[in-house]
C-alpha cells in the first residue's frame, strides 16, 4: 500500500485500511528495538525538527529515539531558548524551518489547530504531537498497536476510556480510530468531565464505571488533570478515586483477562492503584515501547520513500 499523506494531523484523516497499514509497518520496527544494536541507515541524510511548545517527556523522547534509530538527523527546537520567547510568530518560525529544508516537523502546541496551520505553510511533512484539547494521533496509534497485539484485533472488542474525557485529546483520537476499526467504545467519567455531546464520536456515554466493567476487553484510565479539582470540576480527589479509580478488585468485575492502559503520566492512587499499574494485566510500559515502534513506522512512511526493506 502506497502512503499518500504529506501530514498526519488527526486520526480523522486516516481510513481503517491506512491505520492497519501503519500498525503492520510498526511490527518489524518493534523487532529492531529488541536488537543489541538499534541503528538503521534507512533515513540517513533526512532531517527532522522537533518543535514542542508544551512540556513533554514521553512523546518528545519517543520521536527523538525513533528518528535516531532510523538514521535521521534531529533538530530539537527548544521554545524557551528560541526566538519564540522573543515574540516570533508560528508563521515566521515556519518560514525559518522552510529555509533550512527540513524534511519532517513534529509539533506539539497548546493551541488546537497549530499543526494544521504549520502544514499549510510547509512543503515538509508535519506530524501532530498533540494540539490543545483537539488531537493526539500518534498516541492513539500506539494504543491501537498495543490493543491489537494483546487482543488480536478490534471487531466487537469492548474498550472503556475513563476519566477526564472532556479535556482529553487522547480520548478523542482513540475513539475516532477505534470506531473505524470496529471496536465498541464507552466513555466513562463524572458528568462535569464528560459531556453528552461527545456522543457525536459514535461512542457510548456512561457515568457508572462499575456498571460498564463486565465484558470489557481493554480499560484505559486517563490522567486526571489535578487543576480540575481547584476549578471545582471534581469535588475531591478521594471521591474521584472511589468512583472512577482503577483497582485490582474493579478489574476482576470484567470477567476477562482485561488489559489495563494509561497514556501517562500516571497519578498513582488517583486514576489507578499502584499494584494494578505494576501488575501483569497492565500494558503501560508496553505502550511506551510500542510508541517508539509506531513513530518509527510513521516517520518511515512519510519520508522514507517506502522502497527498500526498512529493517535490512
N, C-alpha and C positions, 0 to 999 in steps of 0.2 A: 504493500500500500504506500503510495507516494504522499508525503506530508505537504499540505497545501497552505498552511497558515504562516504569515510573516510574524505574527504576535500570538501570545497566549494571555488574554486579558480576563477571561471569565470562562467557567465551565459551560455557560450558556452557548458559547460559540462552537462547542465540540459536539459531534454526533456520538452515539453509543459505540459505533464502529471505530471512531478515532480514539476514544478513551481506551477501548480494548487494545488498540494498536500501541498506544503509549505503554500500557501495562505489560504487553508482550515484549516490547523493546527493553523494558526495565529488567526482565528476567536475567539475560546474560550480564547486565550491568551489576546485578547483585552478586553474581558469581565472581566477577572481577574483585569485588570488595573482600571476598574470602581468600584471595591470593596473598602470598607473602609479600610480593612486590605489586603495589597497586598503582601502576602507571602505564598509560597508553599513549601512543603517538598520534592518536586519531585526529585531534584538533590542533596540532602544532601549527603555530602561525596565526591562529584565530585569537581575537581579543574580546574579553567580556568585562563590562563595567558593572559593579555592584553599587547601587545608589539607595541607601537606607536612611530615609528621613525620619524613621521611627525606630526605637530601640528593638533589637532582635538578637538573640543568640542562636537558636536552632536554625532558623531559615537562612540567615546570612552564612553561618558556618557550613551548613549543608550545601548551599550553592557553591561556595568557595571550594569545598572539598571535591564536589562533583566536577567542577571545571578543571581543577588541578589534575585530577586523575586522568581526565581526557586529554591533558596536554595543552590546554588553552592558557593564554596569559591573562592575569587578573588585575584589574584596577579597582581598588577599594576607594570609593568616593565617600570620604568622611565629611558629613554635613557640618559638624561643629567646627571643623578646620578648613572649610571651603568658603568660596565666595557667597554661598547661600547665607551664611551668618552675617555677611555684609549687605544683604538685601538683593542678591541676584535672583532673578525670576526663574521659574522652571523652564520657560521658553529659552532664556539665554543659556541656561545650563545645557539644554538640548542641542542648541547650536554649537556649543563648545564640544560636546560629545561627537556631533556630526563631523566637525573639523578634524577630530582625532581618528576618524574612520574605524570606530568601534564596530564590531560585528554583532554584538548582542548586549542588551541592557536589562538588568534585573532591578526593578524599583519597588520599594515599599514606601508608602506615603500615608500620612494621616488623613489626607483628603480623598474621598471617593471620586474616581474618575481621573486621577492624576496619571496613571499608566496609559489610559486611552488617549489623553492629551499628548503625552510624550510620543506615543506610537504614530500619531498623525504627523509629527514633525520629523521623525527619524526614518531614514532608509534602513537602519539596523533593526533587527527584531527586538521586541520588548516582551519581557515576562513580568507579569504582575506578581510581586512577592507579598501582596496584601495591601489593600487600599481602603482606609477608613473602616466603615462597617459594611462595605459592599461585597468584596470577594477575596478569596484566598485559594485560587485554583490548584496550586501545587500541593498545598496541604490536603485538599480533597483527594487529589490523585494518589498521594501516598497512602491515604486512608483506604481508598478502593483497593490498592495493591495488597495491603495488609488483610483486608476482609477476604479478598479472593484467594489469597494464599492459605487462609485458615478454613474458609467455608466452601471453597471450590468454585463459587460463582455468586450470582446476585439474585437470580429469579426466585421470587417468593420469599426471600430472606427478610426477617423482621429486624429492623435496625432502630434502636432508640437513641435519640440525641437529647441530652438532659442538661438543663441549667439556664444560663443567661443567653437564651436564643435570640432575644430581641436585638442585642448589640453584637452578635457573633457573625462575622464574615465566614468563619469556618462552617457553621451550621448551614448557612445559605448555600455555599458552594457544594457542600456534601450532599444536601438534599437534591439539588439540581441534577447532579450526575447519577446518584443512586436511583432516582426515579427513572431516568433514561435507561439504566441498566436492568431495571425490572424489580428492584427491591421495594419493600413496604417500609416507609419511613414515618416515625412518630416523633414529634417534638414534645418534650415534657419540661415543665417548669412552673414557677409561681406566676399568677396572672399578670403581675407587674413587669415580668421579664419575658412574657410570651403573648404576643398579640394574636387574636383570632384571624386577623388579616393575613397572617403568614400561611394560611391555607392555600393562597394563590400558588404556592410552590408544589401543590399536589400532595401535601403531607397531612397526616392526622395530627390534631392538636389535643393535648391532654394535660391536666394539672395534677394527676394522681399517678405517681411513679409505681407504687405497689400494684395497682390495678393493671398496668401495662406490661409488667415484667414477665408474666408467664408466656413461654414460647419465643422469647427474644433470642436471636442468634448473635447479635453484637450490641453492646451497650457503650455509648460514648458519653463521658462526662465532659462538659465544657468548663473552662476556668471561670469561676465567679470573680468578676472584677470588683474587688472589695470596696472601691469607691461608691459602688451602687448602694451599699448599706448607709453610707453617710448622706446620700441623696434621698434616702427614705424608700428606695425600691425594694429593700429587703429589711424586714423588722429587726432580725438579729441573725448573726452567723449560726448560732446554736439552733434556731428554728429552721433555717435553711438546711442545715446538715441533717436534722431529724426527718425532714420531709423529702429531701432530694439527694442526700449524701449516699454514695455507693458503699456498701459493706459486703462482706462475705455472706452474711445471713440474707441480705436482699438478693444477691445474685443467685443464691440457691433456689429462689422462687421461680426462676426461668424454667427449671426442669430440663435444662440442656447444658452442654459444655460451652456455655456462652463465653465469647471473648470480650475483654474489658479494654476500652480505649480511652485516650486522653491526648489532645493536641499539644498540651504543655504550654507554659509551665504549670505544674500542679500546686494547688493549695492542699497539702495533705491534712486530713482531718476535717476538711470543709466539703469539697466535692467528692472526695474519695478517701477511704480509710487506708492507712499505710500498709497494713497487712494484705489488703486486696491489691493495692498498686504493685506490690512486690511478689504477688502470687503467680502460679503457673497459668492462671487464666488471663493475666494481664499481658497485653502485647505492646505496652507503651514504649519499651526500649526498641522493639522491632520496628515500630513506626519511625523512629529516628533513623535506623539503618536503611529502611525502605525509602525514606525521604531522599537520601543520597542517591540511591539507585534510580528512583523515578526522575530526579532532577538531572542526572546524567543522561537518561533517555531523552528527556525534553531538549536539553542543550544539543545533543547529538542530532536529533531530528530537525532542529531549527537551523543549525549552522554546519552540520556535518556532511551534508550532501546526500546522505543515505545510500552510499555506493558500497564501499569496502566493508568487510566483516569487522564490526566495531571492536570485537574482543581479541583480534589477532595481533 
